[in-house]
Amino acid sequence: MNKVMLIGNVGKDPDVHYYDADQAVAQLPLATTERGYTLQNGTVVPDHTDWHNLVFYSGLAKIVEKYVRKGEKLYIEGRIRYRNYSDQQGRRHNVTEIIVSNMEMLSGHSESSAAQKQTTSETKASEGDQMKDDTAKKLPF
């Protein structure tokens, strides 16, 4: 199983590209922070922040484009993907990305949260209607 769940803050506005007339991919960095603490012996352990590269596709990418901005708090679910490439100088680069399958906005922006829920609901409803139509066409009566 390859499953990731993160809660963190968006590091910059999403970078969105359309690779087909209606197909989009969005990328953004997400910061997760483990809070520091003090040990019983008085040693202070500082906060530790990790940065994650998030990738969103299709409908989720469009929602991200419209509603997600730098500083927003997100909950995401997805999977880890590793890839590598060589640059023009021949140096090899390794990239770790989180391919997001589910997202919730936690920042409390009522307008954007309501719009996101409405958009998500509309998407699910239209997909459900399409499935009903397809099923109805296959029925023998």
Backbone as CSV, one residue per row, in Angstrom:
resi,resn,N_x,N_y,N_z,CA_x,CA_y,CA_z,C_x,C_y,C_z
1,MET,0.847,-1.177,0.000,0.000,0.000,0.000,0.890,1.237,0.000
2,ASN,0.519,2.215,-0.772,1.253,3.470,-0.893,0.259,4.585,-0.598
3,LYS,0.220,5.054,0.664,-0.749,6.074,1.058,-0.073,7.110,1.942
4,VAL,-0.354,8.373,1.641,0.202,9.498,2.385,-0.948,10.390,2.838
5,MET,-0.894,10.841,4.083,-1.845,11.827,4.604,-1.027,12.937,5.256
6,LEU,-1.269,14.174,4.849,-0.513,15.309,5.371,-1.446,16.466,5.712
7,ILE,-1.072,17.213,6.748,-1.696,18.498,7.043,-0.562,19.501,7.092
8,GLY,-0.686,20.555,6.298,0.382,21.546,6.266,-0.062,22.832,5.610
9,ASN,0.904,23.727,5.437,0.650,25.047,4.863,1.269,25.164,3.477
10,VAL,0.510,25.758,2.563,0.956,25.935,1.183,2.084,26.970,1.151
11,GLY,3.192,26.622,0.486,4.367,27.481,0.453,4.347,28.551,-0.623
12,LYS,3.604,28.331,-1.705,3.473,29.341,-2.764,2.214,29.034,-3.560
13,ASP,1.752,30.021,-4.311,0.569,29.817,-5.146,0.825,28.672,-6.118
14,PRO,-0.222,27.918,-6.464,-0.026,26.766,-7.350,0.467,27.156,-8.738
15,ASP,1.244,26.261,-9.311,1.732,26.386,-10.684,0.869,25.439,-11.518
16,VAL,0.015,25.985,-12.386,-0.959,25.181,-13.130,-0.639,25.218,-14.617
17,HIS,-0.665,24.042,-15.244,-0.446,23.923,-16.686,-1.563,23.076,-17.281
18,TYR,-2.018,23.463,-18.459,-3.011,22.680,-19.193,-2.282,21.933,-20.297
19,TYR,-2.377,20.603,-20.268,-1.700,19.794,-21.279,-2.660,19.291,-22.336
20,ASP,-3.909,19.623,-22.208,-4.938,19.340,-23.196,-5.985,20.431,-22.998
21,ALA,-6.939,20.520,-23.863,-7.921,21.594,-23.762,-8.594,21.639,-22.392
22,ASP,-8.852,20.475,-21.804,-9.589,20.430,-20.544,-8.838,19.688,-19.439
23,GLN,-7.590,19.316,-19.666,-6.825,18.546,-18.681,-5.730,19.411,-18.071
24,ALA,-5.702,19.459,-16.735,-4.745,20.322,-16.049,-3.901,19.524,-15.067
25,VAL,-2.734,20.077,-14.769,-1.879,19.565,-13.699,-1.439,20.780,-12.882
26,ALA,-1.545,20.654,-11.558,-1.140,21.740,-10.658,-0.081,21.214,-9.707
27,GLN,0.890,22.058,-9.408,1.953,21.690,-8.473,2.117,22.807,-7.452
28,LEU,2.417,22.404,-6.214,2.694,23.376,-5.165,3.465,22.701,-4.040
29,PRO,4.226,23.492,-3.276,4.924,22.941,-2.116,4.048,23.045,-0.864
30,LEU,4.124,22.025,-0.001,3.389,22.010,1.257,4.386,21.800,2.388
31,ALA,4.314,22.647,3.411,5.206,22.541,4.569,4.479,21.856,5.716
32,THR,5.104,20.834,6.280,4.596,20.199,7.495,5.638,20.419,8.583
33,THR,5.173,20.737,9.787,6.091,21.066,10.874,5.814,20.207,12.096
34,GLU,6.879,19.597,12.609,6.820,18.911,13.900,7.273,19.926,14.935
35,ARG,6.434,20.191,15.902,6.741,21.199,16.908,7.885,20.745,17.804
36,GLY,8.706,21.704,18.190,9.825,21.436,19.078,9.348,21.172,20.502
37,TYR,10.273,20.726,21.324,9.945,20.416,22.712,11.225,20.482,23.545
38,THR,11.044,20.401,24.856,12.174,20.417,25.781,12.222,19.084,26.513
39,LEU,13.381,18.434,26.487,13.573,17.169,27.193,13.635,17.410,28.697
40,GLN,13.486,16.340,29.471,13.527,16.462,30.931,14.859,17.018,31.424
41,ASN,15.937,16.753,30.680,17.251,17.257,31.098,17.481,18.708,30.672
42,GLY,16.475,19.340,30.062,16.582,20.740,29.676,17.002,20.977,28.238
43,THR,17.344,19.913,27.507,17.739,20.054,26.109,16.532,20.476,25.273
44,VAL,16.719,21.528,24.494,15.640,22.032,23.645,15.780,21.426,22.254
45,VAL,14.715,20.774,21.804,14.658,20.232,20.446,13.819,21.213,19.626
46,PRO,14.405,21.825,18.582,13.684,22.856,17.819,12.618,22.258,16.891
47,ASP,11.753,23.148,16.381,10.782,22.743,15.359,11.530,22.157,14.162
48,HIS,10.873,21.228,13.464,11.453,20.676,12.240,10.393,20.747,11.142
49,THR,10.718,21.413,10.036,9.792,21.566,8.915,10.291,20.779,7.715
50,ASP,9.387,19.996,7.112,9.667,19.284,5.865,8.817,19.902,4.765
51,TRP,9.380,19.948,3.559,8.665,20.456,2.389,8.340,19.298,1.464
52,HIS,7.091,19.252,1.007,6.603,18.179,0.142,6.138,18.787,-1.179
53,ASN,6.480,18.139,-2.284,6.036,18.567,-3.614,4.720,17.861,-3.931
54,LEU,3.634,18.622,-4.038,2.318,18.051,-4.320,1.978,18.220,-5.789
55,VAL,1.332,17.186,-6.360,0.889,17.222,-7.756,-0.594,16.855,-7.789
56,PHE,-1.383,17.688,-8.457,-2.824,17.490,-8.598,-3.146,17.368,-10.080
57,TYR,-4.074,16.476,-10.436,-4.463,16.295,-11.832,-5.944,16.595,-12.038
58,SER,-6.295,16.908,-13.270,-7.669,17.051,-13.770,-8.527,17.982,-12.926
59,GLY,-9.688,17.472,-12.467,-10.639,18.297,-11.733,-10.070,18.871,-10.453
60,LEU,-9.280,18.071,-9.747,-8.671,18.549,-8.511,-7.684,19.685,-8.799
61,ALA,-6.983,19.597,-9.922,-6.053,20.671,-10.316,-6.816,21.970,-10.576
62,LYS,-7.991,21.873,-11.164,-8.790,23.070,-11.440,-9.295,23.708,-10.146
63,ILE,-9.670,22.879,-9.172,-10.099,23.392,-7.867,-8.935,24.101,-7.187
64,VAL,-7.761,23.482,-7.242,-6.561,24.085,-6.653,-6.271,25.429,-7.314
65,GLU,-6.384,25.479,-8.640,-6.120,26.721,-9.372,-7.044,27.845,-8.905
66,LYS,-8.309,27.530,-8.676,-9.288,28.552,-8.317,-9.203,28.989,-6.859
67,TYR,-8.935,28.051,-5.942,-9.163,28.344,-4.531,-7.948,28.277,-3.608
68,VAL,-6.875,27.628,-4.000,-5.741,27.447,-3.084,-4.700,28.541,-3.316
69,ARG,-4.256,29.149,-2.230,-3.251,30.206,-2.285,-2.202,29.987,-1.202
70,LYS,-1.082,30.664,-1.366,0.020,30.596,-0.412,-0.497,30.886,1.002
71,GLY,-0.049,30.079,1.967,-0.428,30.270,3.363,-1.634,29.462,3.802
72,GLU,-2.426,28.946,2.848,-3.607,28.153,3.202,-3.190,26.854,3.881
73,LYS,-4.023,26.387,4.802,-3.779,25.099,5.453,-4.596,24.040,4.721
74,LEU,-3.931,22.933,4.338,-4.582,21.850,3.595,-4.406,20.522,4.304
75,TYR,-5.404,19.668,4.129,-5.281,18.247,4.451,-5.302,17.542,3.106
76,ILE,-4.325,16.681,2.867,-4.313,15.953,1.596,-4.107,14.466,1.850
77,GLU,-4.614,13.680,0.912,-4.341,12.245,0.854,-3.806,11.969,-0.538
78,GLY,-2.886,11.036,-0.625,-2.335,10.699,-1.926,-1.348,9.563,-1.828
79,ARG,-0.452,9.502,-2.809,0.565,8.450,-2.838,1.902,9.063,-3.236
80,ILE,2.970,8.419,-2.811,4.315,8.897,-3.133,4.719,8.380,-4.503
81,ARG,5.352,9.258,-5.280,5.924,8.850,-6.559,7.361,9.367,-6.612
82,TYR,8.255,8.483,-7.011,9.658,8.846,-7.191,9.951,8.855,-8.682
83,ARG,10.683,9.852,-9.125,11.103,9.891,-10.523,12.467,10.570,-10.587
84,ASN,13.135,10.418,-11.721,14.425,11.072,-11.891,14.555,11.548,-13.327
85,TYR,15.466,12.485,-13.512,15.723,13.022,-14.849,17.153,13.556,-14.883
86,SER,17.655,13.754,-16.075,18.978,14.354,-16.267,18.804,15.735,-16.883
87,ASP,19.525,16.715,-16.340,19.430,18.072,-16.878,20.355,18.229,-18.085
88,GLN,20.421,19.432,-18.627,21.208,19.678,-19.842,22.699,19.461,-19.633
89,GLN,23.159,19.585,-18.389,24.575,19.352,-18.092,24.861,17.881,-17.794
90,GLY,23.831,17.041,-17.883,24.003,15.614,-17.654,23.915,15.201,-16.194
91,ARG,23.603,16.138,-15.310,23.456,15.804,-13.892,22.113,15.129,-13.660
92,ARG,22.133,14.097,-12.866,20.921,13.340,-12.562,20.239,13.940,-11.325
93,HIS,18.925,14.110,-11.412,18.139,14.660,-10.307,17.058,13.656,-9.915
94,ASN,16.895,13.449,-8.620,15.832,12.599,-8.094,14.740,13.493,-7.519
95,VAL,13.493,13.145,-7.800,12.356,13.946,-7.351,11.380,13.038,-6.610
96,THR,10.922,13.511,-5.460,9.879,12.824,-4.707,8.639,13.710,-4.732
97,GLU,7.513,13.144,-5.158,6.270,13.902,-5.263,5.143,13.152,-4.572
98,ILE,4.156,13.898,-4.132,2.923,13.322,-3.603,1.846,13.563,-4.655
99,ILE,1.310,12.479,-5.214,0.210,12.575,-6.180,-1.080,12.606,-5.363
100,VAL,-1.749,13.741,-5.354,-2.889,13.967,-4.469,-4.172,13.397,-5.075
101,SER,-4.894,12.623,-4.252,-6.173,12.063,-4.689,-7.356,12.690,-3.951
102,ASN,-7.095,13.314,-2.801,-8.155,13.938,-2.015,-7.571,15.143,-1.285
103,MET,-8.361,16.201,-1.175,-7.891,17.414,-0.512,-9.038,18.079,0.223
104,GLU,-8.733,18.624,1.406,-9.682,19.455,2.139,-8.970,20.724,2.556
105,MET,-9.649,21.836,2.382,-9.084,23.119,2.799,-9.456,23.345,4.259
106,LEU,-8.453,23.620,5.095,-8.662,23.750,6.532,-8.514,25.177,7.035
107,SER,-8.271,26.117,6.157,-7.966,27.487,6.575,-9.159,28.244,7.126
108,GLY,-10.368,27.746,6.905,-11.534,28.423,7.433,-12.038,29.560,6.567
109,HIS,-11.587,29.651,5.334,-12.107,30.669,4.416,-13.454,30.175,3.924
110,SER,-14.515,30.707,4.485,-15.843,30.181,4.205,-16.209,30.239,2.729
111,GLU,-15.837,31.313,2.041,-16.187,31.419,0.624,-15.493,30.350,-0.199
112,SER,-14.182,30.209,-0.010,-13.456,29.243,-0.834,-13.811,27.818,-0.436
113,SER,-14.033,27.566,0.862,-14.400,26.222,1.296,-15.765,25.837,0.748
114,ALA,-16.708,26.774,0.822,-18.044,26.496,0.299,-17.989,26.257,-1.200
115,ALA,-17.216,27.059,-1.893,-17.095,26.899,-3.343,-16.444,25.571,-3.683
116,GLN,-15.427,25.180,-2.892,-14.759,23.906,-3.159,-15.726,22.749,-2.940
117,LYS,-16.481,22.787,-1.822,-17.429,21.706,-1.542,-18.485,21.638,-2.634
118,GLN,-18.960,22.818,-3.087,-19.957,22.848,-4.148,-19.377,22.259,-5.425
119,THR,-18.174,22.656,-5.791,-17.540,22.150,-7.008,-17.329,20.652,-6.916
120,THR,-16.845,20.173,-5.765,-16.624,18.743,-5.575,-17.946,18.000,-5.662
121,SER,-18.997,18.545,-5.030,-20.308,17.908,-5.078,-20.853,17.874,-6.496
122,GLU,-20.691,18.982,-7.233,-21.175,19.030,-8.612,-20.445,18.011,-9.472
123,THR,-19.143,17.874,-9.266,-18.357,16.905,-10.031,-18.844,15.496,-9.742
124,LYS,-19.025,15.172,-8.452,-19.493,13.836,-8.084,-20.898,13.591,-8.619
125,ALA,-21.769,14.621,-8.551,-23.136,14.471,-9.044,-23.150,14.212,-10.540
126,SER,-22.360,14.959,-11.300,-22.351,14.766,-12.751,-21.769,13.408,-13.113
127,GLU,-20.752,12.951,-12.350,-20.203,11.617,-12.597,-21.254,10.555,-12.288
128,GLY,-22.027,10.781,-11.200,-23.080,9.844,-10.832,-24.176,9.792,-11.878
129,ASP,-24.568,10.959,-12.410,-25.581,11.015,-13.462,-25.111,10.265,-14.700
130,GLN,-23.843,10.433,-15.047,-23.298,9.753,-16.222,-23.334,8.238,-16.011
131,MET,-22.989,7.789,-14.797,-23.013,6.355,-14.509,-24.440,5.826,-14.592
132,LYS,-25.424,6.607,-14.082,-26.822,6.194,-14.150,-27.263,6.060,-15.602
133,ASP,-26.891,7.043,-16.440,-27.246,7.001,-17.856,-26.652,5.773,-18.527
134,ASP,-25.376,5.485,-18.256,-24.710,4.323,-18.844,-25.383,3.031,-18.399
135,THR,-25.743,2.952,-17.111,-26.396,1.756,-16.584,-27.774,1.593,-17.209
136,ALA,-28.515,2.698,-17.341,-29.856,2.647,-17.923,-29.811,2.157,-19.366
137,LYS,-28.785,2.531,-20.111,-28.660,2.106,-21.503,-28.423,0.603,-21.610
138,LYS,-27.827,-0.002,-20.592,-27.496,-1.424,-20.629,-28.646,-2.314,-20.158
139,LEU,-29.664,-1.730,-19.523,-30.776,-2.527,-19.023,-31.617,-3.054,-20.183
140,PRO,-32.101,-4.310,-20.083,-32.849,-4.911,-21.184,-34.293,-4.430,-21.292
141,PHE,-34.782,-3.612,-20.400,-36.173,-3.149,-20.448,-36.278,-1.668,-20.432
